[in-house]
Amino acid sequence: MAQVFFDTLKFVETLEAAGVSAAQARAFSTAVKESHEAAEVATKADLVEVKRDIEDLRKEMDNRFDMVGAKIDKLSLQLTVKFGGMLVIAVGVLAAIIKLPL
């Protein structure tokens, strides 16, 4: 978890300069500091890592889609060859039937 920089002294001094009592300024400062400590904040490094992970995933998905596309192309060719073979056989059988003497 990343730490958020928070200058408590400057915060208290700013509040006191605005007319807030010292006790209230310290209480506000403590509350804000504790809320920052409890917050989970993403750093630039975290975002860079997430972006890298997304790019890696995108590359992996592209590779898988390329493999699937290649398999589909192969199956398409096989089906075309089989259909062509069936068509040749059907034409041959039809020609043989036509030439049969009645």
FIDOVEX-161072 format. One line per field, with one value per residue: residue number from 1; chain; x, y, z of N, C-alpha, C in turn. Coordinates in Angstrom, 2 decimals. Example, Ala and Ser with C-alpha at 12.3 -4.5 7.8 and 13.67 -1.06 7.14 Angstrom:
vexke	1_2
guvex	A_A
n.c1	13.19_12.85
n.c2	-5.69_-2.25
n.c3	7.80_7.08
ca.c1	12.30_13.67
ca.c2	-4.50_-1.06
ca.c3	7.80_7.14
c.c1	13.20_12.90
c.c2	-3.30_0.03
c.c3	7.80_7.87
***
This chain:
vexke	1_2_3_4_5_6_7_8_9_10_11_12_13_14_15_16_17_18_19_20_21_22_23_24_25_26_27_28_29_30_31_32_33_34_35_36_37_38_39_40_41_42_43_44_45_46_47_48_49_50_51_52_53_54_55_56_57_58_59_60_61_62_63_64_65_66_67_68_69_70_71_72_73_74_75_76_77_78_79_80_81_82_83_84_85_86_87_88_89_90_91_92_93_94_95_96_97_98_99_100_101_102
guvex	A_A_A_A_A_A_A_A_A_A_A_A_A_A_A_A_A_A_A_A_A_A_A_A_A_A_A_A_A_A_A_A_A_A_A_A_A_A_A_A_A_A_A_A_A_A_A_A_A_A_A_A_A_A_A_A_A_A_A_A_A_A_A_A_A_A_A_A_A_A_A_A_A_A_A_A_A_A_A_A_A_A_A_A_A_A_A_A_A_A_A_A_A_A_A_A_A_A_A_A_A_A
n.c1	0.84_0.54_1.95_0.50_1.64_1.33_1.32_1.07_1.63_1.68_-0.96_-2.35_-1.38_-2.43_-5.18_-5.35_-4.57_-6.76_-8.57_-9.47_-9.59_-6.68_-6.89_-9.05_-7.98_-5.82_-7.29_-8.74_-6.56_-5.49_-7.63_-7.75_-5.19_-5.34_-7.36_-6.08_-4.12_-5.63_-6.62_-6.43_-4.27_-3.54_-0.42_1.70_3.45_1.99_-0.09_1.35_2.20_-0.26_-1.08_0.91_0.30_-2.21_-1.49_0.09_-1.88_-3.52_-1.80_-1.53_-4.19_-4.51_-2.69_-3.96_-6.35_-5.29_-4.35_-6.77_-8.01_-6.30_-6.84_-9.53_-9.29_-7.89_-9.76_-11.78_-10.58_-10.30_-13.01_-13.82_-12.31_-13.35_-16.05_-15.71_-14.69_-16.92_-18.70_-17.49_-17.66_-20.47_-21.17_-19.90_-21.29_-23.85_-23.37_-22.74_-25.18_-26.80_-25.70_-26.41_-27.92_-31.33
n.c2	-1.17_2.19_5.13_8.19_11.44_13.68_16.69_17.32_19.37_21.71_21.67_22.03_24.57_26.08_25.84_27.05_29.63_30.36_30.76_28.64_26.84_25.70_23.13_22.02_22.17_20.38_18.04_17.79_17.47_15.04_13.32_13.50_12.55_9.89_8.94_8.98_7.10_4.80_4.54_2.87_3.45_3.72_3.73_5.38_3.46_1.15_1.46_1.37_-1.27_-2.62_-1.78_-3.00_-5.68_-5.82_-5.36_-7.65_-9.61_-8.89_-9.45_-12.21_-13.03_-12.19_-13.94_-16.37_-16.01_-15.88_-18.50_-19.91_-18.86_-19.89_-22.62_-22.66_-21.88_-24.10_-26.16_-25.23_-25.49_-28.28_-29.07_-27.96_-29.47_-32.04_-31.62_-31.03_-33.49_-35.15_-34.00_-34.57_-37.36_-37.63_-36.51_-38.34_-40.71_-39.93_-39.57_-42.19_-43.41_-42.19_-43.23_-45.86_-48.64_-48.85
n.c3	0.00_-0.80_0.64_1.55_1.42_4.04_5.56_8.73_10.54_8.98_8.12_10.55_11.27_9.13_9.58_12.12_11.44_10.04_11.98_13.51_16.55_18.40_19.50_18.08_15.51_15.72_16.18_13.78_12.07_12.97_12.39_9.57_8.91_9.88_8.23_5.78_6.22_6.35_3.86_0.73_-1.74_-5.13_-6.67_-9.12_-10.01_-9.46_-11.30_-13.69_-13.60_-13.74_-16.27_-17.81_-17.30_-18.54_-21.20_-21.65_-21.37_-23.51_-25.68_-25.35_-25.78_-28.45_-29.68_-29.15_-30.58_-33.13_-33.40_-33.28_-35.53_-37.52_-37.23_-37.96_-40.64_-41.64_-41.19_-42.86_-45.37_-45.43_-45.42_-47.85_-49.66_-49.13_-49.82_-52.52_-53.41_-52.90_-54.69_-57.15_-57.12_-57.05_-59.55_-61.22_-60.57_-61.40_-64.13_-64.84_-64.33_-66.25_-68.59_-68.52_-70.11_-70.96
ca.c1	0.00_1.31_1.73_0.18_2.32_0.41_2.04_0.10_1.94_1.21_-2.41_-2.78_-1.08_-3.39_-6.47_-5.25_-4.52_-8.12_-9.41_-9.88_-8.81_-5.56_-7.38_-9.84_-7.07_-5.10_-8.25_-8.96_-5.34_-5.41_-8.67_-7.35_-4.03_-5.81_-8.12_-5.09_-3.43_-6.56_-6.98_-5.54_-4.07_-2.71_0.67_2.00_4.07_0.89_-0.79_2.23_2.15_-1.57_-1.05_1.76_-0.47_-3.25_-0.83_0.45_-3.11_-3.95_-0.93_-1.89_-5.48_-4.26_-2.06_-4.98_-7.25_-4.56_-4.35_-8.13_-8.21_-5.57_-7.58_-10.74_-8.87_-7.55_-11.01_-12.48_-9.94_-10.66_-14.40_-13.88_-11.78_-14.31_-17.21_-15.30_-14.63_-18.28_-19.30_-16.92_-18.26_-21.88_-21.24_-19.53_-22.40_-24.91_-22.99_-22.86_-26.61_-27.32_-25.19_-26.94_-28.96_-32.65
ca.c2	0.00_3.41_6.13_9.53_12.45_14.64_17.54_17.63_20.67_22.76_21.62_22.65_26.00_26.68_25.93_28.06_30.94_30.65_31.04_27.41_26.68_24.76_21.77_21.56_21.99_19.11_16.95_17.66_16.94_13.62_12.60_13.43_11.67_8.51_8.52_8.72_5.84_3.69_4.47_2.15_4.34_3.17_4.60_5.33_2.16_0.18_1.64_0.88_-2.73_-3.04_-1.56_-4.05_-6.93_-5.74_-5.54_-9.07_-10.35_-8.59_-10.22_-13.63_-13.22_-12.09_-15.20_-17.43_-15.77_-16.26_-19.96_-20.33_-18.49_-20.86_-23.89_-22.49_-21.90_-25.48_-26.91_-24.75_-26.13_-29.70_-29.19_-27.67_-30.64_-33.13_-31.30_-31.20_-34.94_-35.66_-33.49_-35.36_-38.69_-37.52_-36.31_-39.62_-41.64_-39.46_-39.86_-43.63_-43.74_-41.74_-44.09_-47.21_-48.96_-49.12
ca.c3	0.00_-0.91_1.68_1.07_2.24_4.64_6.52_9.78_11.13_8.06_8.14_11.81_11.17_8.20_10.27_13.18_10.78_9.58_13.13_14.20_17.78_18.29_19.82_16.93_14.37_15.94_16.01_12.33_11.48_13.33_11.63_8.16_8.84_10.04_7.03_4.72_6.54_6.12_2.43_-0.18_-2.87_-6.20_-7.08_-10.55_-10.26_-9.50_-12.57_-14.75_-13.53_-14.25_-17.71_-18.37_-17.23_-19.56_-22.49_-21.74_-21.61_-24.87_-26.59_-25.22_-26.44_-29.89_-30.10_-29.15_-31.70_-34.35_-33.47_-33.60_-36.94_-38.34_-37.18_-38.77_-42.04_-41.97_-41.29_-44.05_-46.52_-45.41_-45.84_-49.28_-50.37_-48.99_-50.64_-53.93_-53.67_-52.97_-55.92_-58.26_-57.05_-57.44_-61.00_-61.83_-60.42_-62.27_-65.53_-65.03_-64.38_-67.53_-69.67_-68.38_-71.09_-70.37
c.c1	0.89_0.96_1.46_0.87_1.31_1.16_1.05_0.35_1.43_-0.31_-2.96_-2.56_-2.05_-4.75_-6.44_-5.24_-5.91_-9.07_-9.91_-9.01_-7.73_-6.02_-8.18_-8.95_-6.30_-6.04_-8.55_-7.76_-5.20_-6.42_-8.27_-6.17_-4.45_-6.60_-7.17_-4.37_-4.31_-6.87_-5.95_-5.46_-3.16_-1.65_0.85_2.62_3.00_0.17_0.03_2.20_0.83_-1.61_-0.22_1.01_-1.56_-2.65_-0.43_-0.78_-3.61_-3.12_-1.29_-3.21_-5.32_-3.65_-3.08_-5.96_-6.58_-4.55_-5.73_-8.43_-7.52_-6.30_-8.84_-10.39_-8.55_-8.82_-11.80_-11.91_-10.31_-12.10_-14.55_-13.41_-12.77_-15.55_-16.89_-15.23_-16.00_-18.96_-18.79_-17.54_-19.72_-22.02_-20.89_-20.65_-23.55_-24.61_-23.12_-24.32_-27.20_-26.89_-25.71_-27.99_-30.28_-33.34
c.c2	1.23_4.37_7.49_10.52_13.46_15.40_18.02_19.01_21.80_22.82_22.33_24.16_26.71_26.85_27.01_29.47_31.35_30.86_29.82_27.28_25.62_23.32_21.20_21.29_20.69_17.92_16.72_17.01_15.45_12.81_12.45_12.47_10.20_8.04_8.23_7.39_4.64_3.51_3.66_2.97_3.67_4.20_4.52_3.98_1.06_0.25_1.14_-0.65_-3.26_-2.89_-2.63_-5.38_-6.95_-5.95_-7.00_-9.91_-10.14_-9.39_-11.70_-13.92_-13.13_-13.38_-16.33_-17.25_-16.13_-17.77_-20.49_-20.03_-19.47_-22.20_-23.81_-22.52_-23.33_-26.32_-26.50_-25.40_-27.61_-29.91_-28.93_-28.86_-31.80_-32.88_-31.47_-32.67_-35.55_-35.23_-34.28_-36.75_-38.64_-37.33_-37.60_-40.64_-41.23_-39.76_-41.36_-44.05_-43.34_-42.67_-45.53_-47.46_-49.29_-50.25
c.c3	0.00_0.23_1.02_1.99_2.74_5.74_7.58_10.39_10.25_8.05_9.38_11.74_10.23_8.85_11.36_12.59_10.30_10.75_13.87_15.45_17.59_18.52_18.65_15.72_14.50_15.74_14.53_11.66_11.74_12.52_10.17_8.00_8.94_8.83_5.88_4.96_6.23_4.64_1.66_-1.45_-3.88_-6.57_-8.59_-10.90_-10.32_-10.83_-13.74_-14.78_-14.09_-15.77_-18.41_-18.39_-18.31_-20.94_-22.70_-22.04_-23.03_-25.89_-26.56_-25.94_-27.97_-30.43_-30.15_-30.30_-33.02_-34.51_-33.85_-35.07_-37.87_-38.37_-38.02_-40.26_-42.49_-42.13_-42.53_-45.31_-46.59_-45.87_-47.33_-50.09_-50.30_-49.84_-52.12_-54.31_-53.79_-54.25_-57.13_-58.29_-57.50_-58.93_-61.72_-61.75_-61.33_-63.74_-65.81_-65.12_-65.73_-68.65_-69.57_-69.47_-70.40_-71.01
***
